[in-house]
Amino acid sequence: ALEDGMLQGLGDDDDVRAPLPVRRETLYGDTPMIVTRPNATVAFRNFEEEARQSAWDSEQNATSSSRDNLASLYRPPFDLMFNGPFDKAKLEASSLDKWLLINLQSTEEFSSHMLNRDTWANEAVAQTIRSNFIFWQ
């Protein structure tokens, strides 16, 4: 009898709740408050120089292949990254009608380096980012 009562309600659309209302919120305003630790940021960071650093170059010397080179395993995804400051990345995303994907990493956290090796290096992830996002790291 209990089972009949439970089965009786199956298929009835009356028991379906109404959808949740749409909400649009802003994660932060135009001038977010940024709290940094001392020495956590480099004041005069040169993105072009970082991209050219020999430790990150895909062309290593003949004695060590990129597979054996530890630095190349955890190399930031320079081919995906927007080259420039945050404000310019924000403008670029807006002008191209793309999402802005921000990846904040800590050089002290190994899991941050694992993102470079495992996530951003995945071709499906990289293609999705190229198509839909401006990637700023």
DSSP file (Angstrom, degrees, kcal/mol; ACC not computed):
  #  RESIDUE AA STRUCTURE BP1 BP2  ACC     N-H-->O    O-->H-N    N-H-->O    O-->H-N    TCO  KAPPA ALPHA  PHI   PSI    X-CA   Y-CA   Z-CA
    1    1 A A     >        0   0    0      0, 0.0     4,-1.8     0, 0.0     5,-0.1   0.000 360.0 360.0 360.0 -42.3    0.0    0.0    0.0
    2    2 A L  H  >  +     0   0    0      1,-0.2     4,-1.8     2,-0.2     5,-0.1   0.902 360.0  51.6 -64.6 -40.0    2.9    2.4    0.8
    3    3 A E  H  > S+     0   0    0      1,-0.2     4,-2.4     2,-0.2    -1,-0.2   0.884 106.9  52.9 -65.1 -38.4    4.6    1.4   -2.4
    4    4 A D  H  > S+     0   0    0      1,-0.2     4,-1.7     2,-0.2    -1,-0.2   0.887 108.2  51.1 -63.0 -38.8    1.4    2.1   -4.4
    5    5 A G  H  X S+     0   0    0     -4,-1.8     4,-0.7     2,-0.2    -1,-0.2   0.868 111.4  47.5 -66.3 -36.6    1.3    5.6   -2.9
    6    6 A M  H  < S+     0   0    0     -4,-1.8     3,-0.5     1,-0.2     4,-0.4   0.897 114.0  46.2 -71.5 -40.2    4.9    6.3   -3.8
    7    7 A L  H >< S+     0   0    0     -4,-2.4     3,-1.0     1,-0.2    -2,-0.2   0.773 100.6  69.2 -72.8 -25.8    4.5    5.0   -7.3
    8    8 A Q  H 3< S+     0   0    0     -4,-1.7    -1,-0.2     1,-0.2    -2,-0.2   0.846  97.0  51.7 -62.3 -34.4    1.3    7.0   -7.8
    9    9 A G  T >< S+     0   0    0     -4,-0.7     3,-1.5    -3,-0.5    -1,-0.2   0.630  84.8 107.8 -79.2 -13.6    3.1   10.3   -7.7
   10   10 A L  T <  S+     0   0    0     -3,-1.0     3,-0.1    -4,-0.4    -3,-0.0  -0.441  84.1  17.5 -67.9 135.3    5.6    9.3  -10.4
   11   11 A G  T 3  S+     0   0    0      1,-0.3     2,-0.4    -2,-0.2    -1,-0.2   0.269  90.3 127.7  89.7 -11.6    5.1   11.0  -13.7
   12   12 A D    X   -     0   0    0     -3,-1.5     3,-0.7     1,-0.1    -1,-0.3  -0.663  47.6-158.0 -79.2 129.6    2.9   13.8  -12.2
   13   13 A D  G >  S+     0   0    0     -2,-0.4     3,-1.3     1,-0.2    -1,-0.1   0.572  81.5  81.2 -81.0  -9.5    4.2   17.2  -13.2
   14   14 A D  G 3  S+     0   0    0      1,-0.3    -1,-0.2    -5,-0.1    -5,-0.0   0.770  86.2  57.2 -67.3 -24.7    2.4   18.8  -10.2
   15   15 A D  G <  S+     0   0    0     -3,-0.7     2,-0.5    -6,-0.2    -1,-0.3   0.443  80.7 106.3 -87.7   0.6    5.2   17.8   -7.9
   16   16 A V    <   -     0   0    0     -3,-1.3     2,-0.0     1,-0.0    -3,-0.0  -0.691  69.3-132.1 -84.5 125.7    7.9   19.6   -9.9
   17   17 A R        -     0   0    0     -2,-0.5     3,-0.1     1,-0.1    -2,-0.1  -0.330  26.8 -97.1 -74.2 158.2    9.0   22.8   -8.2
   18   18 A A        -     0   0    0      1,-0.1    -1,-0.1    -2,-0.0     0, 0.0  -0.399  49.1 -94.8 -69.5 150.6    9.3   26.1  -10.0
   19   19 A P        -     0   0    0      0, 0.0    -1,-0.1     0, 0.0     3,-0.1  -0.289  44.9 -98.0 -65.7 154.1   12.7   27.0  -11.3
   20   20 A L        -     0   0    0      1,-0.1     3,-0.1    -3,-0.1     2,-0.0  -0.422  46.5-100.5 -68.0 146.0   14.9   29.3   -9.1
   21   21 A P        -     0   0    0      0, 0.0     2,-0.3     0, 0.0    -1,-0.1  -0.360  40.4-102.0 -68.3 150.3   14.8   32.9  -10.1
   22   22 A V        -     0   0    0     -3,-0.1     2,-0.4    -2,-0.0     0, 0.0  -0.536  39.6-167.3 -73.0 133.5   17.7   34.3  -12.1
   23   23 A R        -     0   0    0     -2,-0.3     2,-0.5    -3,-0.1    -3,-0.0  -0.985   9.1-168.3-125.0 134.8   20.2   36.3  -10.1
   24   24 A R        +     0   0    0     -2,-0.4     2,-0.3     2,-0.0    -2,-0.0  -0.988  17.0 168.3-122.1 125.3   23.0   38.4  -11.5
   25   25 A E        -     0   0    0     -2,-0.5     2,-0.5     3,-0.0     3,-0.1  -0.918  33.3-121.2-133.9 158.8   25.6   39.7   -9.1
   26   26 A T        -     0   0    0     -2,-0.3     3,-0.1     1,-0.1    -2,-0.0  -0.886  10.8-152.3-101.8 128.3   29.0   41.4   -9.4
   27   27 A L  S    S-     0   0    0     -2,-0.5     2,-0.3     1,-0.2    -1,-0.1   0.888  79.5 -11.6 -66.2 -39.3   31.9   39.5   -7.8
   28   28 A Y  S    S-     0   0    0     -3,-0.1    -1,-0.2     4,-0.1    -3,-0.0  -0.976  74.8-107.4-155.0 162.4   33.7   42.8   -7.2
   29   29 A G        -     0   0    0     -2,-0.3    -2,-0.0     2,-0.1    -1,-0.0  -0.017  48.1 -84.3 -80.8-170.4   33.5   46.4   -8.2
   30   30 A D  S    S+     0   0    0      1,-0.3    -1,-0.1     2,-0.0    -2,-0.0   0.786 124.8  42.4 -68.8 -27.4   35.6   48.4  -10.5
   31   31 A T  S    S-     0   0    0      2,-0.0    -1,-0.3     0, 0.0    -2,-0.1  -0.729  81.9-167.9-121.6  81.9   38.2   49.1   -7.8
   32   32 A P        -     0   0    0      0, 0.0     2,-0.7     0, 0.0    -4,-0.1  -0.367  25.7-117.1 -70.1 148.1   38.7   45.9   -5.9
   33   33 A M        -     0   0    0     -2,-0.1     2,-0.6     2,-0.0    -2,-0.0  -0.765  32.2-160.6 -84.8 119.3   40.6   46.1   -2.6
   34   34 A I        -     0   0    0     -2,-0.7     2,-0.6     2,-0.0    -1,-0.0  -0.895   6.4-164.9-107.8 124.1   43.7   44.0   -3.0
   35   35 A V        +     0   0    0     -2,-0.6     2,-0.3     0, 0.0    -2,-0.0  -0.934  15.0 178.3-108.0 122.6   45.5   42.8    0.1
   36   36 A T        -     0   0    0     -2,-0.6     3,-0.1     5,-0.0    -2,-0.0  -0.903  28.3-119.6-124.0 153.1   49.0   41.5   -0.5
   37   37 A R    >   -     0   0    0     -2,-0.3     3,-2.0     1,-0.1     4,-0.4  -0.581  47.8 -88.9 -80.8 151.3   51.7   40.2    1.7
   38   38 A P  T 3  S+     0   0    0      0, 0.0    -1,-0.1     0, 0.0     0, 0.0  -0.371 115.0  10.4 -58.7 140.4   55.0   42.1    1.7
   39   39 A N  T 3  S+     0   0    0      2,-0.1    -2,-0.0     1,-0.1     3,-0.0   0.596  95.3 116.2  65.0  13.1   57.3   40.7   -1.0
   40   40 A A  S <  S+     0   0    0     -3,-2.0     2,-0.3    66,-0.0    -1,-0.1   0.726  73.6  41.5 -82.4 -21.2   54.5   38.7   -2.5
   41   41 A T  S    S-     0   0    0     -4,-0.4     2,-0.6    -5,-0.0    -2,-0.1  -0.898  79.5-125.4-125.3 155.5   54.5   40.7   -5.7
   42   42 A V    >   -     0   0    0     -2,-0.3     3,-0.8     1,-0.1    -2,-0.0  -0.883  17.3-148.8 -99.3 124.0   57.3   42.0   -7.9
   43   43 A A  T 3  S+     0   0    0     -2,-0.6     2,-0.4     1,-0.3    -1,-0.1   0.885  91.8  32.5 -63.0 -42.2   56.9   45.7   -8.5
   44   44 A F  T 3  S+     0   0    0      2,-0.0     2,-0.3     0, 0.0    -1,-0.3  -0.511  79.9 176.5-117.3  63.1   58.4   45.9  -12.0
   45   45 A R    <   -     0   0    0     -3,-0.8     2,-0.7    -2,-0.4    -4,-0.0  -0.508  17.6-153.7 -72.6 129.5   57.4   42.5  -13.5
   46   46 A N     >  -     0   0    0     -2,-0.3     4,-2.0     1,-0.2     5,-0.1  -0.877  10.7-174.5-108.7 101.1   58.5   42.1  -17.1
   47   47 A F  H  > S+     0   0    0     -2,-0.7     4,-2.0     1,-0.2    -1,-0.2   0.861  83.5  54.4 -65.4 -36.9   56.2   39.7  -18.8
   48   48 A E  H  > S+     0   0    0      1,-0.2     4,-1.0     2,-0.2    -1,-0.2   0.903 108.8  48.5 -64.6 -40.2   58.1   39.7  -22.1
   49   49 A E  H  > S+     0   0    0      1,-0.2     4,-0.8     2,-0.2     3,-0.4   0.892 108.6  54.2 -67.5 -38.8   61.3   38.8  -20.3
   50   50 A E  H >< S+     0   0    0     -4,-2.0     3,-0.9     1,-0.2    -1,-0.2   0.904 106.1  52.6 -60.4 -40.5   59.6   36.0  -18.4
   51   51 A A  H 3< S+     0   0    0     -4,-2.0    -1,-0.2     1,-0.2    -2,-0.2   0.772 112.1  46.2 -67.1 -24.6   58.4   34.5  -21.6
   52   52 A R  H 3< S+     0   0    0     -4,-1.0    -1,-0.2    -3,-0.4    -2,-0.2   0.500  79.3 129.0 -95.5  -4.7   61.9   34.5  -23.0
   53   53 A Q    XX  -     0   0    0     -3,-0.9     3,-1.3    -4,-0.8     4,-0.8  -0.236  61.4-133.4 -56.9 136.1   63.6   33.0  -19.9
   54   54 A S  T 34 S+     0   0    0      1,-0.3     3,-0.4     2,-0.2    -1,-0.2   0.795 102.5  64.2 -64.6 -28.2   65.8   30.1  -20.9
   55   55 A A  T 34 S+     0   0    0      1,-0.2    -1,-0.3     5,-0.0    -2,-0.1   0.796 110.4  39.1 -64.8 -25.5   64.5   27.9  -18.1
   56   56 A W  T <4 S+     0   0    0     -3,-1.3    -1,-0.2    -6,-0.2    -2,-0.2   0.532  87.4 120.3-101.2  -7.4   61.1   28.0  -19.7
   57   57 A D     <  -     0   0    0     -4,-0.8    -5,-0.1    -3,-0.4    15,-0.0  -0.272  59.4-143.4 -60.7 141.0   62.2   27.8  -23.4
   58   58 A S  S    S+     0   0    0      1,-0.2     2,-1.0     2,-0.0     8,-0.2   0.747  89.9  72.4 -75.9 -22.6   60.8   24.9  -25.2
   59   59 A E  S    S+     0   0    0      6,-0.1    -1,-0.2     7,-0.0     2,-0.1  -0.800  71.2 179.8 -95.0  99.7   64.1   24.5  -27.1
   60   60 A Q        -     0   0    0     -2,-1.0     6,-0.1     1,-0.2    -2,-0.0  -0.457  37.9 -80.8 -92.3 169.0   66.5   23.2  -24.6
   61   61 A N    >   -     0   0    0     -2,-0.1     3,-1.2     1,-0.1    -1,-0.2  -0.222  48.0-102.2 -66.7 165.5   70.2   22.4  -25.2
   62   62 A A  T 3  S+     0   0    0      1,-0.3    -1,-0.1    -3,-0.1     3,-0.1   0.701 113.9  65.0 -66.2 -21.5   71.0   19.1  -26.9
   63   63 A T  T 3  S+     0   0    0      1,-0.2     2,-0.5     2,-0.0    -1,-0.3   0.746 105.3  41.2 -78.2 -22.1   72.1   17.3  -23.7
   64   64 A S  S <  S-     0   0    0     -3,-1.2    -1,-0.2     5,-0.0     2,-0.1  -0.981  74.9-143.5-130.5 127.6   68.7   17.4  -22.0
   65   65 A S    >>  -     0   0    0     -2,-0.5     4,-1.1     1,-0.1     3,-0.7  -0.433  30.3-111.0 -80.0 161.0   65.4   16.8  -23.6
   66   66 A S  T 34 S+     0   0    0      1,-0.3     6,-0.1     2,-0.2    -1,-0.1   0.787 118.0  60.4 -64.0 -25.7   62.3   18.8  -22.5
   67   67 A R  T 34 S+     0   0    0      1,-0.2    -1,-0.3     5,-0.1     6,-0.1   0.856 108.4  42.7 -69.1 -33.5   60.9   15.6  -21.0
   68   68 A D  T <4 S+     0   0    0     -3,-0.7     2,-0.8     4,-0.0    -1,-0.2   0.642  93.6  94.5 -85.1 -15.6   63.9   15.4  -18.7
   69   69 A N     X  -     0   0    0     -4,-1.1     4,-1.1     1,-0.2     3,-0.4  -0.691  62.0-158.7 -84.9 113.0   64.0   19.0  -17.8
   70   70 A L  H  > S+     0   0    0     -2,-0.8     4,-1.1     1,-0.2     3,-0.4   0.862  89.6  57.0 -59.2 -39.1   62.0   19.6  -14.6
   71   71 A A  H  4 S+     0   0    0      1,-0.2     3,-0.4     2,-0.2    -1,-0.2   0.884 102.8  53.9 -62.5 -38.4   61.5   23.3  -15.4
   72   72 A S  H >4 S+     0   0    0     -3,-0.4     3,-0.8     1,-0.2    -1,-0.2   0.795 101.5  60.2 -69.7 -25.8   59.8   22.5  -18.7
   73   73 A L  H 3< S+     0   0    0     -4,-1.1    -1,-0.2    -3,-0.4    -2,-0.2   0.862 115.0  33.6 -66.2 -34.4   57.3   20.2  -17.0
   74   74 A Y  T 3< S+     0   0    0     -4,-1.1    -1,-0.2    -3,-0.4    -2,-0.2   0.099  86.2 142.5-110.3  20.7   56.0   23.0  -14.8
   75   75 A R    <   -     0   0    0     -3,-0.8    -3,-0.1    41,-0.1   -19,-0.0  -0.375  58.2-108.6 -63.0 134.8   56.4   25.8  -17.3
   76   76 A P        -     0   0    0      0, 0.0     2,-2.3     0, 0.0     3,-0.2  -0.301  37.0-102.7 -59.4 151.8   53.6   28.4  -17.2
   77   77 A P    >>  +     0   0    0      0, 0.0     3,-2.0     0, 0.0     4,-1.9  -0.433  51.7 167.3 -79.9  70.8   51.3   28.2  -20.3
   78   78 A F  T 34 S+     0   0    0     -2,-2.3   -27,-0.1     1,-0.3     5,-0.0   0.799  72.3  61.0 -57.3 -30.4   52.8   31.2  -22.1
   79   79 A D  T 34 S+     0   0    0     -3,-0.2    -1,-0.3     1,-0.2     0, 0.0   0.741 113.3  36.6 -70.1 -21.1   51.0   30.3  -25.3
   80   80 A L  T <4 S+     0   0    0     -3,-2.0    55,-0.7     2,-0.1    -2,-0.2   0.710  98.9  98.0 -96.4 -26.2   47.6   30.7  -23.5
   81   81 A M  B  < S-a  135   0A   0     -4,-1.9     2,-0.4    53,-0.1    55,-0.2  -0.340  74.9-121.3 -74.8 141.5   48.5   33.6  -21.3
   82   82 A F        -     0   0    0     53,-3.5     2,-1.0    -2,-0.1    55,-0.3  -0.648  27.2-133.2 -73.0 133.5   47.6   37.2  -22.0
   83   83 A N        +     0   0    0     -2,-0.4    -1,-0.1    53,-0.1    53,-0.1  -0.774  68.6  42.5 -96.4  96.9   50.8   39.2  -22.1
   84   84 A G  S    S-     0   0    0     -2,-1.0    -2,-0.1   -37,-0.0   -38,-0.0  -0.901  91.6 -45.0 154.9 178.3   50.2   42.4  -20.1
   85   85 A P     >  -     0   0    0      0, 0.0     4,-1.9     0, 0.0     3,-0.4  -0.193  57.0-102.0 -73.7 167.2   48.7   43.8  -16.9
   86   86 A F  H  > S+     0   0    0      1,-0.2     4,-2.6     2,-0.2     5,-0.2   0.881 117.9  56.1 -56.4 -45.5   45.3   42.9  -15.5
   87   87 A D  H  > S+     0   0    0      1,-0.2     4,-2.0     2,-0.2    -1,-0.2   0.882 109.3  46.5 -59.6 -39.3   43.6   46.1  -16.7
   88   88 A K  H  > S+     0   0    0     -3,-0.4     4,-2.5     2,-0.2    -1,-0.2   0.873 110.9  52.3 -71.0 -36.1   44.6   45.5  -20.3
   89   89 A A  H  X S+     0   0    0     -4,-1.9     4,-2.4     2,-0.2    -2,-0.2   0.901 108.9  51.1 -63.4 -40.1   43.5   41.8  -20.1
   90   90 A K  H  X S+     0   0    0     -4,-2.6     4,-2.0     2,-0.2    -2,-0.2   0.915 111.9  46.1 -63.2 -44.4   40.1   43.1  -18.8
   91   91 A L  H  X S+     0   0    0     -4,-2.0     4,-2.6     2,-0.2    -2,-0.2   0.897 111.8  51.8 -65.1 -40.9   39.8   45.5  -21.7
   92   92 A E  H  X S+     0   0    0     -4,-2.5     4,-1.9     2,-0.2    -2,-0.2   0.917 109.9  48.7 -62.9 -44.3   40.8   42.8  -24.2
   93   93 A A  H  <>S+     0   0    0     -4,-2.4     5,-2.8     1,-0.2     4,-0.5   0.911 112.9  48.4 -62.1 -42.4   38.3   40.3  -22.9
   94   94 A S  H ><5S+     0   0    0     -4,-2.0     3,-0.8     1,-0.2    -2,-0.2   0.915 111.7  48.2 -64.8 -43.7   35.5   43.0  -23.1
   95   95 A S  H 3<5S+     0   0    0     -4,-2.6    -1,-0.2     1,-0.2    -2,-0.2   0.817 116.3  43.2 -69.3 -29.9   36.4   44.0  -26.6
   96   96 A L  T 3<5S-     0   0    0     -4,-1.9    -1,-0.2    -5,-0.2    -2,-0.2   0.415 109.6-122.5 -93.4   1.3   36.5   40.4  -27.8
   97   97 A D  T < 5 +     0   0    0     -3,-0.8     2,-0.3    -4,-0.5    -3,-0.2   0.920  67.6 133.0  55.7  47.5   33.3   39.5  -25.9
   98   98 A K      < -     0   0    0     -5,-2.8    -1,-0.2    -6,-0.1    35,-0.2  -0.821  61.4-101.3-121.0 162.6   35.1   36.7  -24.0
   99   99 A W  E     -b  133   0A   0     33,-2.2    35,-2.5    -2,-0.3     2,-0.7  -0.503  31.2-126.6 -76.5 152.2   35.3   35.8  -20.4
  100  100 A L  E     -b  134   0A   0     33,-0.2     2,-0.6    -2,-0.2    35,-0.2  -0.918  22.5-163.0-102.3 114.4   38.4   36.8  -18.4
  101  101 A L  E     -b  135   0A   0     33,-2.6    35,-3.0    -2,-0.7     2,-0.5  -0.880   6.0-165.6-100.7 117.1   39.9   33.7  -16.7
  102  102 A I  E     -b  136   0A   0     -2,-0.6     2,-0.6    33,-0.2    35,-0.2  -0.900   6.6-169.1-108.8 126.7   42.3   34.7  -13.9
  103  103 A N        -     0   0    0     33,-2.7     2,-0.6    -2,-0.5    -2,-0.0  -0.931   4.3-166.5-117.6 106.8   44.7   32.1  -12.5
  104  104 A L        -     0   0    0     -2,-0.6     2,-0.3     2,-0.0    33,-0.1  -0.824  14.3-176.7 -94.1 124.8   46.4   33.3   -9.3
  105  105 A Q        -     0   0    0     -2,-0.6     2,-0.5    32,-0.3    -2,-0.0  -0.879  22.1-142.4-123.3 153.6   49.3   31.1   -8.3
  106  106 A S    >   -     0   0    0     -2,-0.3     3,-1.2     3,-0.2     6,-0.3  -0.957   9.6-148.0-111.7 130.0   51.7   30.9   -5.5
  107  107 A T  T 3  S+     0   0    0     -2,-0.5    -1,-0.1     1,-0.2     6,-0.0   0.698 101.5  57.5 -67.8 -16.0   55.3   30.0   -6.3
  108  108 A E  T 3  S+     0   0    0      1,-0.0     2,-0.6     4,-0.0    -1,-0.2   0.582  91.7  80.0 -89.3 -11.3   55.4   28.4   -2.8
  109  109 A E    X>  -     0   0    0     -3,-1.2     4,-1.0     1,-0.1     3,-0.8  -0.868  62.8-159.1-102.4 119.1   52.5   26.0   -3.5
  110  110 A F  H 3> S+     0   0    0     -2,-0.6     4,-2.0     1,-0.2     3,-0.3   0.836  91.7  65.2 -64.4 -31.3   53.3   22.9   -5.5
  111  111 A S  H 3> S+     0   0    0      1,-0.2     4,-1.3     2,-0.2    -1,-0.2   0.816  96.2  57.8 -62.6 -28.9   49.6   22.6   -6.5
  112  112 A S  H <> S+     0   0    0     -3,-0.8     4,-1.0    -6,-0.3     3,-0.2   0.912 107.5  46.2 -64.5 -41.8   49.9   25.8   -8.4
  113  113 A H  H  X S+     0   0    0     -4,-1.0     4,-1.8    -3,-0.3    -2,-0.2   0.827 105.4  61.0 -69.8 -31.6   52.7   24.3  -10.5
  114  114 A M  H  X>S+     0   0    0     -4,-2.0     4,-3.4     1,-0.2     5,-0.7   0.837  96.7  60.3 -64.9 -31.5   50.7   21.2  -11.0
  115  115 A L  I  X>S+     0   0    0     -4,-1.3     5,-2.5    -3,-0.2     4,-1.1   0.919 105.2  48.8 -59.1 -42.5   48.0   23.3  -12.7
  116  116 A N  I  <5S+     0   0    0     -4,-1.0     5,-0.4     3,-0.2    -2,-0.2   0.916 118.4  39.2 -62.5 -43.4   50.7   24.2  -15.3
  117  117 A R  I  <5S+     0   0    0     -4,-1.8    -2,-0.2     3,-0.1    -1,-0.2   0.917 130.8  21.4 -74.7 -44.7   51.7   20.7  -15.8
  118  118 A D  I  <5S+     0   0    0     -4,-3.4     4,-0.2    -5,-0.1    -3,-0.2   0.866 128.5  30.2 -98.7 -41.1   48.4   18.9  -15.7
  119  119 A T  I ><<S+     0   0    0     -4,-1.1     3,-1.3    -5,-0.7     6,-0.2   0.962 121.0  38.9 -89.9 -59.3   45.5   21.3  -16.4
  120  120 A W  T 3 <S+     0   0    0     -5,-2.5    -4,-0.2     1,-0.3    -3,-0.1   0.761 112.9  58.5 -68.6 -23.1   46.7   24.0  -18.8
  121  121 A A  T 3  S+     0   0    0     -6,-0.4     2,-0.3    -5,-0.4    -1,-0.3   0.634  80.0 105.6 -79.4 -13.7   48.8   21.5  -20.8
  122  122 A N  S <> S-     0   0    0     -3,-1.3     4,-2.8    -4,-0.2     5,-0.2  -0.529  70.2-142.0 -68.5 126.4   45.7   19.4  -21.6
  123  123 A E  H  > S+     0   0    0     -2,-0.3     4,-2.5     1,-0.2     5,-0.2   0.854  98.5  51.9 -63.8 -36.7   44.8   20.1  -25.2
  124  124 A A  H  > S+     0   0    0      2,-0.2     4,-1.9     1,-0.2    -1,-0.2   0.912 113.2  45.2 -65.6 -41.5   41.1   20.1  -24.7
  125  125 A V  H  > S+     0   0    0     -6,-0.2     4,-2.4     2,-0.2    -2,-0.2   0.927 113.1  50.7 -65.7 -44.9   41.4   22.6  -21.8
  126  126 A A  H  X S+     0   0    0     -4,-2.8     4,-2.6     1,-0.2    -2,-0.2   0.902 110.3  49.2 -61.2 -42.1   43.8   24.8  -23.9
  127  127 A Q  H  X S+     0   0    0     -4,-2.5     4,-1.9     2,-0.2    -1,-0.2   0.893 110.7  50.5 -65.9 -39.3   41.4   24.8  -26.9
  128  128 A T  H  X S+     0   0    0     -4,-1.9     4,-1.9     2,-0.2     5,-0.3   0.911 111.7  48.2 -63.3 -42.5   38.5   25.7  -24.7
  129  129 A I  H  X S+     0   0    0     -4,-2.4     4,-2.5     1,-0.2    -2,-0.2   0.933 110.9  50.1 -64.4 -46.0   40.5   28.6  -23.1
  130  130 A R  H  < S+     0   0    0     -4,-2.6    -1,-0.2     1,-0.2    -2,-0.2   0.876 115.2  44.3 -60.1 -37.3   41.6   29.9  -26.5
  131  131 A S  H  < S+     0   0    0     -4,-1.9    -1,-0.2    -5,-0.2    -2,-0.2   0.834 130.2  16.7 -77.2 -33.6   38.0   29.9  -27.9
  132  132 A N  H  < S+     0   0    0     -4,-1.9   -33,-2.2    -5,-0.2     2,-0.3   0.550 113.5  52.1-121.7 -10.3   36.2   31.4  -24.9
  133  133 A F  E  <  - b   0  99A   0     -4,-2.5     2,-0.6    -5,-0.3   -33,-0.2  -0.883  57.4-136.6-133.8 156.9   38.6   33.2  -22.6
  134  134 A I  E     - b   0 100A   0    -35,-2.5   -33,-2.6    -2,-0.3     2,-0.6  -0.988  38.4-147.1-102.6 120.6   41.3   35.7  -22.1
  135  135 A F  E     -ab  81 101A   0    -55,-0.7   -53,-3.5    -2,-0.6     2,-0.5  -0.813  19.3-178.6-100.4 119.7   43.6   33.9  -19.8
  136  136 A W  E       b   0 102A   0    -35,-3.0   -33,-2.7    -2,-0.6   -53,-0.1  -0.972 360.0 360.0-121.4 123.1   45.6   36.0  -17.3
  137  137 A Q              0   0    0     -2,-0.5   -32,-0.3   -55,-0.3    -1,-0.1   0.334 360.0 360.0-126.6 360.0   48.0   34.4  -14.9
